[in-house]
Amino acid sequence: MTEYSKLELLKEFENVKIVGPKTIEVHNEQKVIEEALSSPINFPDLASFLGKVRKLLLIINDFTRPTPTQKVLNVLINYIEETTNFNIIIASGAHRTPTEDELQRILGKYYSSLRERVKFHDSKESNSLIYIGISSFGTPIYINKTIYEYDGMIVIGSSEPHYFAGYTGGRKAFIPGVAGHETITLNHKFALDERSETFALEGNPVHEDMIDIVKKLNICERVFSIQTVVDSEGRICYATAGHIFDSFNEITKHAKKVYSVEIPHKVDIVVALAENPMDVNLYQSHKALENVKLALNDDGIIILVSRCHGGIGPDGFYKLLKECKTPEEAIEKIKGDFKFGYHKAIKLASILSKFNVRVVSELPESALTEVFMEPWSSLEEALKDAVKHKGKDAKILVVRHAGVTVPVLSE
């Protein structure tokens, strides 16, 4: 599907505005990382930290995040290349294990040299987990026991808006990154709370539970965290390093600056372009719907453009919606019985109950109609029909990288 290259067709429509993550002038990405490493926040510098480490574990993101792992490794490898006793764990959370092709994209040119050091987290593999206790929010804490086999850890993360955790990055390397399935499920149940929303940290029970869980792991002093923000061109424009919490808090300020875009008013039609890596499946592409709904008038139309080349993805949310006759029925059912994926089901059901959602993807038509979405073969056809329904004066917003771009009404 080449819908992203067809934005030229928008010229024939009136009242169209195109937005996306900001492009930040960056002269040297490596220097951005080096400066962060040389000025860690509330933590020893990296060389001093590594000087006391005998066994080192790198914790990196999977294929569902735009984290510039290889670019960070370009700098980091100079520090750790003499540390023969180090390994890597892919913090997949509840996601599936990456394929070898996906792992190669994550590690880039380091794939061949580092492949034998890579471990994969499986949230359902009980033998790999250890029970720590219960969080202050009542979440049982199961974590991959691998993290206790190392006396030092380096986290490589990135910060983007997240529709119920506030932001990605930082603490998410551990929860959900290397946490057990039950821990992830019960933490994600707090996504049903109205305070769990994009850009929200203070008072957000999902985020605050995550913070409490990481504190109870008693590993913060053994973790050197590297956090990044990439711009619309995928370039590292900001980076922080140091303490797992403090480096996260600082990077979120930059993330909001890059990913929030002001719009003067709400619109009638939004075209949401879920671009790589958010176009891997419907599960990830849903994040684009969460972001763009903020720009839409009541009874508006969303046109989601996403390859979904990996299909549905984790399908707990999908199965629930498929079992129900209406989105409203799904919402009521979730209130009485929560399972993993239901946090996504209730969020998606809420969108589907308010807006007309059209999807241009590689998914079978039946896969969409069974969950209250309209399949369309092309962006052009879907948009022309949307304008026909809303009138020639309909205001249209096109959101690039909709999985991370958040439209915000200007004050």
Secondary structure by P-SEA (a helix, b strand, c coil): ccccccccccccccbbbbbcccccccccaaaaaaaaaacccccccaaaaaaaccbbbbbbbccccccaaaaaaaaaaaaccccccccccccccccccccaaaaaaaaccccccccccbbbbbcccccccccccccccbbbbbcccccccccbbbbbbcccccccccccccccccccccccaaaaaaaaccccccccccccccccaaaaaaaaaaaaaccccccbbbbbcccccccccccccccccaaaaaaaaaaaaccbbbbcccccccccccccccccccccaaaaaaaaccccccbbbbbbbccccccccccaaaaaaaacccaaaaaaaaacccccaaaaaaaaaaaaaccbbbbbccccccccccccbbbbccaaaaaaaaaaaacccbbbbbbcccccbbbbccc
